Amino acid sequence: MPQELIIDIATAKRSTETAEIMRRYNDVFLRHDPAALDELVAQDCVIENTTPAPDGARRIGKAACVELWSAIATGPGTRFDLEETFVAGDRATIRWRFWMSDGRSLRGVNLMRVADGKIVEAMGYVKG
């Protein structure tokens, strides 16, 4: 029997808040400007990055997460195409395409979690 998900008012409010945080997060990469990351990332944030394969590197703590995302956002000659952001409560899925400076691209997703208005978890996956 399929499980039903009923979204209540509190979940809808969390979804709205999470969507705004994800909009600001995505803007970091679209605009190549990591300035907003300091406000968006929690002290206890954890990233499971897309590289190295197969499991990716794990970054723990605000400083490590901001450092990684800042480097990605400001990579010379690179760009992100945002394909879709889906939000439900405190979670978001971001589908993206990353263009490298040599013209090659990768498609992937980030599974994000927000708590208390900050990003606390990000797990990145790429098509390989």
Buried (B, 14 or more C-beta within 10 A) or exposed (E): EEEEEEEEEEBEEBBEBBBEBBBBBBBBBBEBEBEBBEEBBBEEBBBBBBEEEEEBEEBEBBEBBBBBBBEBBEBEEBBBEBEEBEBBBBBBBBBBBBBEEEEEBBBBBBBBBBBEEBBBBBBBEBEE
